[in-house]
Amino acid sequence: MEQTYIIGYIMIGVVAKQYMLKTIGNMDYLRLLGELGVILLLFFIGMEINLVDFVKQWRIAVIGVIAQLTLSLFLMLGVGTYFDWGIARIIVLGFVVALSSSAVVIKLLQDKGLLDSKMGKNVLSILLAQDVAFVPLLLIISQLGGTKMTSWDLALMAIGASIILALLIYIYTKRSLKFPYAKRIAKDHELQFFVAVLLCFGGALITSLFGLSAALGAFVGGMLINATKETHWIQDTLHSFRILFVSFFFISIGMQIDVGFIQNNIETVLSAIIIIFLGNHILNTVVLRYFSDSWKEAILGGAYLAQIGELSFLLIATAFTYGIIEEFSYNFTINIISLTLVISPFWIGITEKAIALVFRRQKQY
């Protein structure tokens, strides 16, 4: 199955880690390529999103994310109270556990042809709401770390958020947009490439200048493309480009897995992974079932959302930079996130087989 490509990329990162470290001294270059991969991936995700349809599903998106954050915070509060953690550390780890992986989940939904299914749309709505929530979560962590935003920084972020909101309202109101010189662009392959890069990385640059997530800008640029007529050429023009950088992203995840660290803390690591998968799976199953998914769809959707996402790398790295967590907790969390991404396709596959077995037996009776 195509999902093995994700696992393959991560395994390449694990195997190549020692060689790459000796070659470049650190992983900064590969992480940069991975960040570019996330930007490009979210640009393509945005291209798949019809804003009008997404707004119709705002309830499941908002309630789903609030429920995830609430449960994760309570879970970490219980664990943190037992281990005598500080409140800032509890909040950070609660945020980290609550976010699922847009990169992995959407890739798997696409491979299985489920992106346009009811379950796929509900899962996608929750993922997109998480991506939007990432910015305020990052801001909260910076405040917990004692980094006070200046009035200028806050003003920039407010302006950037206002621009994005105005653009989304414009797209929603117009429903359908059209590029200037669309016919000429459609005939010129070189011009197509530059227009696509401008929309993707231009949007990322603009939002980053305003202190917002670069990936968010690329995502909005993709949504702009979705509302624009005659833009099928962008998919064809950037497809190979996307595969290259997304592969770097998953390889960079593999390079963050420390096999020795995992071996030395195997019991704690396995316990954490089991708790995370079961907790996220059950919570998301309940949320999806509440919004009229059948139990079969809800359980499968819960499996897709059970892992920890790539944006959590940025949250934990920010918390480490601000001194909220120490080095051991940082390494432990990085390895947990990476392992949940590796295990996720297998967890989904096991869930699919279990669902098929249970419902087959029910039909027999």
Order of alpha helices (4+ residues) and beta strands (2+ residues): alpha-alpha-alpha-alpha-alpha-alpha-alpha-alpha-alpha-alpha-alpha-alpha-alpha-alpha-alpha-alpha-alpha
